[in-house]
Amino acid sequence: MTITITAFEKSPDGGKGLARDTRVRWALEEAGLPYQVRLVSFRAMKEPAHLARHPFGQIPTYEEGDLVLFETGAIVLHVAQHHAGLLPDDADARARAIAWMFAAVNTVEPPILDFVTARLFEADKPWAEARLPLVADRVRDRLKQLSARLGKADWLDGGFSAGDLMMASVLLRLRASGILDEFPSLAAYVARGEARPAYKRAFAAQRAVNAG
Ligand SMILES: N[C@@H](CCC(=O)N[C@@H](CS)C(=O)NCC(=O)O)C(=O)O
């Protein structure tokens, strides 16, 4: 069955791979699944046709036959549950990998989004100078905990899984700020994710749309 995802017609990051369609492309590449992309403008994202796919008028979405999904965590989990390569077979290891997916979007991504918002979109606010260090330290707290758990391992729980795919995708947003490099083991972890052939194909595909 044909898989169609949506992505920005023109991503604000100019093709750095930070728009969230990249993590869905990455999962599809890891699973070896071909897919089509429907590009949407910011205006089209808020119109009824797209709102029927995504109640919050965002990208990415995922269509496969009658199934329409939004939320990257749900999309990557769906792909991982139905195709080999992203979740371990052992039931307990599988549950732990899914826990890491939730940790990525629910525990690690929120402070990172607060930080990115404060740094990029609220820098001109009168309270920005006082707030930015606070939100940056909240990110550091999480990264400290995450790097303590990762230790010297390559991946968070045994072999590479959808948990790592989501976590590395979330951490990537920090690179431009320099905070990721304060945690060399996490910077290396993200680099390991980026070195995977499936990630490279996903990155190149979104870049072909957005660069220039
Ligand atoms: N929690 C959602 C977040 C989706 C999201 O924020 N998408 C961004 C692009 S990366 C978007 O569509 N932004 C435009 C907007 O919100 O109008 C997910 O993981 O899918």
The ligand as an ORCA input file, in Angstrom:
! r2SCAN-3c Opt
* xyz 0 1
  N       4.150     16.972     18.457
  C       4.074     17.129     17.019
  C       4.674     18.467     16.627
  C       4.430     18.789     15.168
  C       5.042     20.142     14.819
  O       5.305     20.989     15.701
  N       5.250     20.369     13.519
  C       5.826     21.622     13.066
  C       6.913     21.365     12.031
  S       8.299     20.522     12.711
  C       4.774     22.449     12.379
  O       3.979     21.940     11.629
  N       4.803     23.779     12.606
  C       3.935     24.706     11.943
  C       2.764     25.107     12.780
  O       2.623     24.637     13.921
  O       1.986     25.905     12.280
  C       4.790     15.939     16.341
  O       5.742     15.401     16.920
  O       4.374     15.560     15.232
*
